[in-house]
Amino acid sequence: MKINAVFQGGGVKGIGLAGAVSVVEELGHTFHQVAGTSSGAIVASLVAAGYSASELRAIIEGTPFHSFLQRGAIFNTKVIGPISRLFIKKGLYSGEALEHWIYQLLLAKGVRTFGDLKPNQLRIVASDISDRKLLVLPDDIAQYGVDPSRFLVAKAVRMSTSIPYFFDPVIIRRKNSPSGTKFFEQFVYIVDGGLLSNFPLWLFDDEETSAHASLVPTIGFQLVGRGAGTPNTIYGPLSMLKALFSTMLDAHDDYYIQEHNRFRTVKIPAHGVGTTDFDIEPEKSLELFESGRKAALKFFDKWKQQDYMKQYSQHMRLRKEQELWVQ
């Protein structure tokens, strides 16, 4: 059976998503279209590129996630260094290491740009904080004068994973700025998609096919449970910033799922792992992977396509009624 998949963001907790993917593969299901935010964008891009579950597990076991936390030696001076970097670069760490890592993984499967994938096969969510709007990539990059088919998948992933103040924002220059636009107004800052939509289940909703057998079911993979096992210790402005945004994103990840979406959501316990726990131990990493597996097995053991079709039709009717009421 074909399914569309939406992977929620959650920083390091995204390891659990890979475990769920392994179950989908074992059960003989295939991914039709995939989408994701933040760490969900990483998993979605690797799935779209053709990585198998066993390959995803090998990647997780062999990746030292703390290596993504890079900054120049000049910014490693206690207190002054990180604060200086924050003011100059707008982030405590560069996102270049993460972008290079995902670029190399995608390149190994022959994927550089969205043009190397099937149309609409992959969608990545990011947040434009300059124009205050949600971006669904690659299509929305055209707003800045960039050809979506030639846009790097790794760059889109980096945009979606740029946790505010933790990683540098991605700055792009509009190629279609009107004549006379001030220089600094030609640039936009793009950060983590979780700021605006961490679990975009709505991406594949289609009213026209809601009652047809041709409908491809959409399954959401959500990470639940905050990083409560390791409380934030605040001893200065930098640690407070980190605590602020890790709390925001963790709380966002744990947001209540509306009742009419429960029928299509795999809930994966995070076992106390926080969004920014990049120093995660290998044992904890594997525990998260297994958590994703168990959650997916439990979900698909009870899942029936006819029940999905019925509940999806009800969901779309309810959403349409809500939209008419708002109007």
Backbone torsions as a table, in degrees:
resi	resn	phi	psi	omega
1	MET	NA	139.1	175.6
2	LYS	-85.8	142.4	174.2
3	ILE	-137.9	150.6	166.3
4	ASN	-92.5	143.9	-177.6
5	ALA	-127.5	137.4	175.2
6	VAL	-120.2	120.5	-177.0
7	PHE	-105.3	123.8	-178.8
8	GLN	-75.7	152.6	175.1
9	GLY	-80.2	158.7	178.9
10	GLY	178.5	24.0	178.6
11	GLY	59.9	-132.8	-177.5
12	VAL	-61.5	-26.6	-179.6
13	LYS	-61.5	-14.8	-179.9
14	GLY	-59.1	-13.6	175.9
15	ILE	-56.4	-34.9	179.2
16	GLY	-62.8	-29.3	179.1
17	LEU	-63.7	-38.6	-179.9
18	ALA	-63.5	-35.9	176.9
19	GLY	-62.8	-40.2	178.4
20	ALA	-66.0	-37.1	178.5
21	VAL	-60.1	-37.7	-178.8
22	SER	-62.2	-34.4	179.9
23	VAL	-71.7	-41.3	177.7
24	VAL	-56.1	-43.9	-179.9
25	GLU	-66.1	-44.2	-178.6
26	GLU	-62.5	-34.1	-178.6
27	LEU	-80.0	-2.2	176.2
28	GLY	86.9	9.2	176.7
29	HIS	-82.4	155.2	177.2
30	THR	-125.6	149.9	179.9
31	PHE	-87.1	125.6	178.6
32	HIS	-88.2	-63.8	174.1
33	GLN	-129.3	146.8	-177.4
34	VAL	-133.9	153.5	179.5
35	ALA	-148.3	158.1	179.1
36	GLY	-167.4	161.9	176.3
37	THR	-122.3	138.3	175.9
38	SER	56.2	-122.9	179.6
39	SER	-64.0	-25.5	174.5
40	GLY	-65.4	-29.4	176.9
41	ALA	-68.9	-34.3	177.4
42	ILE	-62.6	-51.4	-178.9
43	VAL	-62.8	-43.6	-179.5
44	ALA	-61.6	-41.1	-178.6
45	SER	-67.5	-38.3	179.4
46	LEU	-69.1	-38.8	176.9
47	VAL	-64.4	-44.6	179.7
48	ALA	-62.7	-33.6	-179.8
49	ALA	-74.7	-13.3	176.4
50	GLY	105.9	14.3	178.2
51	TYR	-71.1	135.5	178.0
52	SER	-84.1	168.7	-179.9
53	ALA	-62.1	-40.9	-179.9
54	SER	-65.6	-35.4	177.5
55	GLU	-69.2	-38.7	177.6
56	LEU	-62.2	-41.0	179.6
57	ARG	-64.8	-41.6	179.1
58	ALA	-63.2	-37.6	178.4
59	ILE	-63.0	-44.8	-179.1
60	ILE	-63.1	-44.8	-178.6
61	GLU	-66.7	-27.0	-175.4
62	GLY	-102.0	4.4	-176.5
63	THR	-103.6	116.8	173.5
64	PRO	-81.8	96.5	-172.0
65	PHE	-61.9	-25.6	178.6
66	HIS	-65.4	-19.0	-179.5
67	SER	-69.7	-13.3	177.5
68	PHE	-75.2	-15.6	-176.9
69	LEU	-89.1	77.8	-176.3
70	GLN	-112.3	144.3	171.0
71	ARG	-158.6	157.1	-178.2
72	GLY	-60.6	151.4	-177.6
73	ALA	-56.9	-32.2	-178.5
74	ILE	-63.2	-24.0	-178.1
75	PHE	-96.7	7.8	180.0
76	ASN	-94.4	-0.5	175.4
77	THR	-61.8	135.8	-175.8
78	LYS	-52.9	132.8	176.1
79	VAL	62.3	-62.1	-175.2
80	ILE	-62.7	-43.0	-177.9
81	GLY	-58.9	-57.0	179.9
82	PRO	-61.0	-39.3	179.4
83	ILE	-63.8	-41.7	178.5
84	SER	-61.7	-43.2	-179.2
85	ARG	-64.3	-38.7	-179.7
86	LEU	-60.7	-41.0	-179.6
87	PHE	-74.4	-35.0	-177.2
88	ILE	-82.7	-47.8	-173.7
89	LYS	-99.4	-12.9	-178.3
90	LYS	73.0	16.5	177.7
91	GLY	-158.1	154.1	179.0
92	LEU	-74.5	-30.5	-177.5
93	TYR	-134.1	152.2	174.8
94	SER	-77.9	146.8	175.9
95	GLY	-94.6	7.5	-174.8
96	GLU	-65.5	-37.4	-179.0
97	ALA	-64.3	-41.5	179.0
98	LEU	-66.6	-41.7	179.5
99	GLU	-63.7	-42.4	179.2
100	HIS	-63.6	-40.5	-179.8
101	TRP	-60.5	-49.6	-178.4
102	ILE	-71.8	-32.4	178.0
103	TYR	-61.1	-45.8	-179.4
104	GLN	-65.7	-39.0	179.0
105	LEU	-65.0	-42.8	179.8
106	LEU	-69.0	-39.6	-179.7
107	LEU	-61.7	-33.6	179.0
108	ALA	-62.4	-21.2	177.6
109	LYS	-104.5	9.8	177.8
110	GLY	80.4	21.5	-178.3
111	VAL	-115.4	119.7	173.5
112	ARG	-115.7	-55.0	-176.9
113	THR	-111.6	170.1	177.6
114	PHE	-65.4	-21.6	176.6
115	GLY	-67.4	-16.8	177.7
116	ASP	-82.2	-5.9	179.3
117	LEU	-109.0	169.8	175.6
118	LYS	-70.9	152.5	178.1
119	PRO	-55.6	131.0	178.4
120	ASN	63.7	13.9	-179.4
121	GLN	-68.3	-32.7	-176.3
122	LEU	-134.7	133.2	175.4
123	ARG	-131.8	134.5	-176.4
124	ILE	-125.5	134.3	-176.4
125	VAL	-100.5	132.9	176.9
126	ALA	-138.7	172.4	-177.8
127	SER	-123.7	122.2	174.8
128	ASP	-90.4	105.0	-177.1
129	ILE	-86.8	-6.8	174.5
130	SER	-77.9	-47.8	-179.8
131	ASP	-98.0	2.7	176.2
132	ARG	55.5	58.8	-179.2
133	LYS	-151.9	158.4	177.2
134	LEU	-80.4	141.3	176.3
135	LEU	-118.3	132.5	170.8
136	VAL	-111.0	109.6	-175.7
137	LEU	-95.0	144.5	15.0
138	PRO	-90.6	-16.0	-169.3
139	ASP	-54.7	-43.5	-173.5
140	ASP	-72.6	-11.5	178.1
141	ILE	-68.6	-18.3	178.4
142	ALA	-63.7	-22.9	179.1
143	GLN	-62.1	-20.4	-177.7
144	TYR	-106.1	14.1	177.7
145	GLY	81.7	20.5	-179.4
146	VAL	-109.1	136.1	178.3
147	ASP	-71.8	116.3	-178.2
148	PRO	-56.0	-37.0	-177.1
149	SER	-69.8	-19.6	-179.0
150	ARG	-104.1	5.2	-178.4
151	PHE	-81.0	134.3	-178.3
152	LEU	-67.8	130.3	177.2
153	VAL	-63.0	-40.3	-179.3
154	ALA	-62.7	-35.0	178.2
155	LYS	-67.7	-39.7	177.6
156	ALA	-63.8	-40.9	178.2
157	VAL	-63.1	-43.2	178.8
158	ARG	-61.3	-41.9	176.9
159	MET	-56.7	-48.4	-175.0
160	SER	-68.2	-22.7	-177.2
161	THR	-101.9	5.7	-176.8
162	SER	-80.3	80.8	178.7
163	ILE	-57.3	124.5	-176.4
164	PRO	-52.6	132.2	179.3
165	TYR	69.4	-14.5	178.1
166	PHE	-89.8	-54.7	173.3
167	PHE	-107.1	153.2	177.1
168	ASP	-59.3	141.2	171.2
169	PRO	-69.1	157.6	174.6
170	VAL	-91.4	124.3	-177.8
171	ILE	-107.2	124.5	177.7
172	ILE	-124.5	150.2	-179.9
173	ARG	-101.6	129.8	178.6
174	ARG	-64.7	129.6	177.9
175	LYS	-88.3	-6.9	-176.8
176	ASN	-120.0	29.4	179.5
177	SER	-66.5	135.6	179.0
178	PRO	-61.0	151.8	178.2
179	SER	-59.6	135.3	179.3
180	GLY	94.3	-3.9	178.2
181	THR	-65.7	133.1	179.2
182	LYS	-60.2	149.0	-174.0
183	PHE	-56.3	-49.0	-175.6
184	PHE	-70.6	-18.7	178.1
185	GLU	-82.1	-5.8	179.3
186	GLN	-83.9	-5.3	-176.2
187	PHE	-111.2	143.5	176.9
188	VAL	-123.5	146.9	-179.8
189	TYR	-106.9	126.7	-176.8
190	ILE	-120.8	132.2	-176.3
191	VAL	-131.8	-171.9	-177.3
192	ASP	-45.8	129.3	179.0
193	GLY	-65.0	-22.9	-179.4
194	GLY	-64.1	-15.1	177.9
195	LEU	-62.3	-32.9	-176.4
196	LEU	-117.5	-34.0	179.6
197	SER	-153.8	96.2	-176.0
198	ASN	-84.8	-16.9	-177.3
199	PHE	-141.5	73.1	-171.8
200	PRO	-77.6	64.3	-179.5
201	LEU	-60.9	-23.8	-176.3
202	TRP	-72.2	-12.0	-171.8
203	LEU	-57.2	-35.7	-175.4
204	PHE	-104.7	7.3	179.0
205	ASP	-66.7	135.9	-176.8
206	ASP	-143.0	111.2	-178.6
207	GLU	-62.5	-34.0	-174.1
208	GLU	-68.4	-27.7	-177.4
209	THR	-108.3	9.6	-174.0
210	SER	-62.3	-23.8	-178.1
211	ALA	-115.3	12.3	-176.3
212	HIS	-105.1	150.9	179.3
213	ALA	-67.1	-18.4	-178.8
214	SER	-76.0	-6.8	-178.7
215	LEU	-61.4	128.4	174.1
216	VAL	-91.7	119.2	-177.7
217	PRO	-60.4	143.4	174.9
218	THR	-107.7	125.3	178.7
219	ILE	-116.4	129.0	177.7
220	GLY	-98.0	141.5	179.0
221	PHE	-116.5	107.6	-172.7
222	GLN	-114.0	139.6	177.5
223	LEU	-94.5	121.9	-177.1
224	VAL	-119.2	148.8	-179.4
225	GLY	100.8	126.9	-178.1
226	ARG	-84.4	165.7	179.1
227	GLY	-77.8	56.7	-174.3
228	ALA	-73.3	-15.5	-177.8
229	GLY	-70.0	-22.3	-179.3
230	THR	-128.3	91.4	-177.8
231	PRO	-63.9	150.8	178.6
232	ASN	-75.9	126.4	175.3
233	THR	-98.1	121.0	-176.5
234	ILE	-107.2	118.4	-178.4
235	TYR	-131.9	7.1	180.0
236	GLY	179.2	179.3	-177.1
237	PRO	-62.4	-36.3	-178.7
238	LEU	-69.8	-44.2	179.2
239	SER	-66.5	-30.0	177.7
240	MET	-69.4	-39.6	176.9
241	LEU	-61.6	-45.3	179.5
242	LYS	-61.9	-43.7	179.4
243	ALA	-63.5	-40.2	-179.0
244	LEU	-59.5	-50.5	-174.5
245	PHE	-80.4	-30.6	175.9
246	SER	-67.7	-36.9	177.0
247	THR	-66.0	-44.6	-179.7
248	MET	-58.8	-47.6	-177.0
249	LEU	-72.2	-37.2	177.3
250	ASP	-63.9	-43.5	-179.9
251	ALA	-65.6	-37.6	178.1
252	HIS	-63.0	-41.9	179.3
253	ASP	-62.3	-31.8	-175.0
254	ASP	-93.1	10.9	-175.7
255	TYR	-61.9	143.8	-178.2
256	TYR	-60.5	129.0	176.7
257	ILE	-83.5	125.0	179.1
258	GLN	-59.8	145.0	-172.8
259	GLU	-53.9	-38.8	-175.2
260	HIS	-76.1	1.7	174.8
261	ASN	-111.4	-3.0	-178.2
262	ARG	-64.1	-29.8	-176.4
263	PHE	-66.1	-15.2	-177.5
264	ARG	-128.2	31.2	-177.6
265	THR	-128.6	123.4	172.7
266	VAL	-92.3	116.7	-177.2
267	LYS	-97.6	118.3	-174.1
268	ILE	-108.5	113.5	178.2
269	PRO	-62.7	135.9	-176.5
270	ALA	-92.2	-5.6	175.5
271	HIS	52.1	43.5	173.9
272	GLY	78.4	3.7	179.1
273	VAL	-82.0	132.4	-179.4
274	GLY	-92.5	164.8	-177.4
275	THR	-57.5	-40.3	-174.1
276	THR	-106.6	25.0	178.5
277	ASP	-81.7	67.0	-175.9
278	PHE	-73.4	-9.6	177.3
279	ASP	-95.6	25.9	-178.1
280	ILE	-56.9	137.9	179.3
281	GLU	-76.8	150.2	179.9
282	PRO	-55.1	-36.9	-179.8
283	GLU	-64.1	-41.1	179.4
284	LYS	-69.6	-34.0	177.7
285	SER	-61.5	-45.6	179.4
286	LEU	-68.4	-32.0	176.7
287	GLU	-63.7	-40.1	176.7
288	LEU	-64.7	-43.0	178.7
289	PHE	-57.7	-46.7	-179.7
290	GLU	-67.3	-31.6	176.8
291	SER	-62.3	-40.8	177.0
292	GLY	-64.4	-39.6	178.8
293	ARG	-63.1	-48.7	-177.3
294	LYS	-63.2	-41.1	-179.9
295	ALA	-64.4	-41.7	-179.5
296	ALA	-69.1	-40.2	177.7
297	LEU	-61.1	-42.3	179.4
298	LYS	-64.3	-41.8	-178.4
299	PHE	-66.5	-52.0	-174.4
300	PHE	-73.4	-18.0	177.2
301	ASP	-65.4	-29.6	-178.6
302	LYS	-104.8	-8.2	-172.5
303	TRP	-75.9	134.4	176.8
304	LYS	-133.5	134.5	-174.9
305	GLN	-62.6	-38.9	-179.2
306	GLN	-65.5	-35.8	176.3
307	ASP	-67.0	-39.2	179.1
308	TYR	-61.2	-46.5	-177.5
309	MET	-58.6	-42.5	-178.5
310	LYS	-65.9	-47.3	-177.5
311	GLN	-70.7	-32.6	178.0
312	TYR	-66.6	-41.3	178.0
313	SER	-62.0	-41.1	177.7
314	GLN	-64.1	-41.6	179.4
315	HIS	-61.0	-44.5	-178.6
316	MET	-67.8	-37.0	176.9
317	ARG	-64.6	-43.1	179.1
318	LEU	-62.9	-42.4	-179.5
319	ARG	-65.5	-39.0	179.1
320	LYS	-65.1	-39.9	178.1
321	GLU	-63.5	-40.2	179.2
322	GLN	-65.4	-40.1	179.1
323	GLU	-65.1	-40.7	178.7
324	LEU	-66.9	-36.9	179.6
325	TRP	-65.7	-39.9	178.8
326	VAL	-64.8	-39.1	-179.7
327	GLN	-66.8	NA	NA
